[in-house]
Amino acid sequence: MLSPGTRRERVYRALRADLMAGTVSPDDRLSEERLAELYGVSRTPVREALARLVSEGLVERREHGLFPYRPRFDDLGDLYELRVTLELRGIARAMSGDVTHDRDVLTSELERWRRFRDKPPEADSGFVALDEQYHLALLAASGNRALCSALDSVNAKVRTVRMFDELTPQRVTCAVDDHIAVAEAVVDGRLDDAHSRLRDHIVNASVAVVQRTEAARTMARLSRAVRD
């Protein structure tokens, strides 16, 4: 029989993985009863896991209970600023001579995106997962797992916004080209160029997400005004 501590940890890890993967809708209330049944435990380890996830920022308390974190519009800029800081640090570590990037990791990811140049991925929510994998691999190649864990958490917080963003084939093509250019610069040792290209890529993406989110909010307000 599993100890209380083991059950608590198992529920925490399982629920955290589901939240990070985006398999739980932001509109799904995280009730202790339903989660206890889902994970086959009592409500106590579920309650403790939820409290831990609230402290980590992956679960938030709303009027009707606990829900997966959904970024507010005012949070998006801060989250993307953190993302820029984390990702650029991976290249900065190599620029300072502290580390050398893992070429095997980079080469594998670069080959994948070169294939995407010939056959681009679909412009849908599935592309978000591919994009996250690329950026995590690029950061992982710098050898700091703590940076990757932090980036994973940021990705989880902005994923719901990105999943519902309206991608276009042109934007996918631009992202593919950017990814290839950054990875090639790192592999070739042109770290200043890689640092600049990666910064511009993320900043441009953040500006686009914020603009489209604001446009969606404006349309929602207009629709409500018409109904009222």
N, C-alpha and C positions, 0 to 999 in steps of 0.2 A: 504494500500500500504506500502511495506517495505521501511524504510528509507535508504539513501545511505550507512550509517554506517552498518546497518543490512545486506544489500545485500553484502557489501564488506566482512563482517565477514563470511557470509554463504558460499560465493564462496571460500574464503580462507580455511575454514574448510573442505569443500567438496573436493577441489583439493588436500589439504594436506593429507586427508584420502586416496585418490586414489594413491597418490605417495607413502605413507607409506605402503600401501597394495601391491604395486608392480603391480597394474593393468594397469599402463601406461608404455609402453616400453621405455627403455632408448633412443631408436632411433626415438621416436615420438616427432616431434617439437611441442612445446606448443604455438600454435598461438593464439593470442587474439580473432580472429574471430571465430575459431572453438570452443574454450572454452566458449565464450560468448553464442554461440548457444547451446552448451551442457548444460550449467547451467541456460539458460533462462534469461540472464541479458545483459546489455550493456557492451562495452569493458572496461569502466572505472574501475568497481570493479575487473574485471579480471586482468587488468594491475596492480592495487594496490596489489592484492593477489600475483601475480607473483613476484613483487618487494620484498614483505615480505618473500616469500619462497626462493628467491635468497639470502637474508640476513641470512636466517637460514641454507643455504647450501644444501637444498633439490632440488633446481633448479640451473642450471649453464648456463652461456652464452657461446655458441660455435660459430663457424664461420657463421652458417646459422640461428642463433636465439637462443631461450631458449629451453633447454631440461632437462628432469629429470637427477639428479646427477648420474653420473656413476663413481665409484671409479677408479682412476688411479692406476697402479701397485704400484707406490711409496707410495700411501696413505694407502694401505692395512695394513701394519705393524703398522702404527700409529693408525688406527681405531681399530685394535684388541687389541692394548695396552690400549686404552681407555675402551674397553669392559671389559678387565680383571680388570681394576681399579674399574669400576662401580660395577661389579658383586661381587668382593671380598669384597667391602665395605659393602655390605648387610650382609655378615657373620661377618665381623669385628665389626660391630655395636653390634651384639649379644655377641661377644667374650668380648667386653669391659663392658658388663653389661648394656649398655644403653637401649637395647630393648630385647624383647623375641619374637621369631618367631611365627607367626600365624600358629598353628598346623593344623587348619582346612584346610587352603590353601595348606599346605605341604602334608597333608595326602591325600587329593583329587588328587593332581598331582602325588603322589607316587603310588597310586592305579592304575592310568591310565597307568603309565610306567611299572608296574608289569604285567599288562595285555598284554602290548606290548612284554614282554619277552616271553610269550606263543604264541603270534601271532604278529610278528614284522610288522611294517608299510612297505609299498612299498618303495623301494630305488629310489625315484624320487623327483621332486621338492616339492611335497606336504609335504615331511618330514621336509623341512626347516621351514615351518609354525609351525609344531608340536614342533620342537626344540626351536624355538623362544618363543613359549607359555610357555614351561617348564622354560626357563631361566628367563622370565619376572615374572612368578609365584613365583619362588624361591626368586627373588629380592623383589617382592611385599610383600612377607611374612615378610620381615624385617621392613615394615611399612613406607618406605620413597618413596612417590610418585614422587618426583623430580628425584630420581635416576632412577626410572622406565621410566620416560619420556625421560631422557637422553639416556638410553639403547635402547628405541624404535627408537630414531633418528639414533643411530649407526647401529641398525639392518637394517633400511631402506637404509642406504648407502652401506652396504655390501651385501644386499639381491640379487642384480642382479648378482653378482659374484657367490654367493652360489647356486642360482637357476639353473645356467647352469653348475654347477660342476657335475662331473660324480660320483654319489654315487654308492656304492656296498652294497649288503646284509651284508657283513662282517662289513663294517663301520657302518651301521645302528645298527647292533647287539652290537657293541662296545659302541656306543652312548647310547643305551638303558641301558646297564650295568652301564655305568658311571653315568647316570642320577639317577638311582636307588641308587647307592652307595652314591652319594652326599646327596640326600634327606634323606636317612636312617640315615646318620651320623648327619645331622642337627636335625632330629626328636629325635634321641637318645641323643642329647646333646654333641656329639663328634665334637665340632666346629673346633678344630685344624685340625682334620682329614678331615672334610668337606672343610675347607679352602684350604688345600693342594690338595685334589682331584679335586676341582673345578678349581683351578689354572692350574693344569696339563692338565685337560680336554680341557680348552679353549686354552691354549698355543699350545697343540698338534694339535688342529683343525686349529689354525691360521697358523702354519707351513705347514700343509698339503695344505691349500687353497693357500698360497703364492707359494708353489712349483708347484702345478698344474696350477696355473695361469701363472707362468713363462714358464712352459712347453708349454702351449697353445700359448703364445706369440712367443716362439721360432718356433713352427710349422707354425704359420702364417707367420713369416718372411721368413722361408724356402719356403713356398708355393709361396709367392710373388716373391722370387728370381728365382724360377723355371719358373714362368709365364713370368717374364721379360727376 
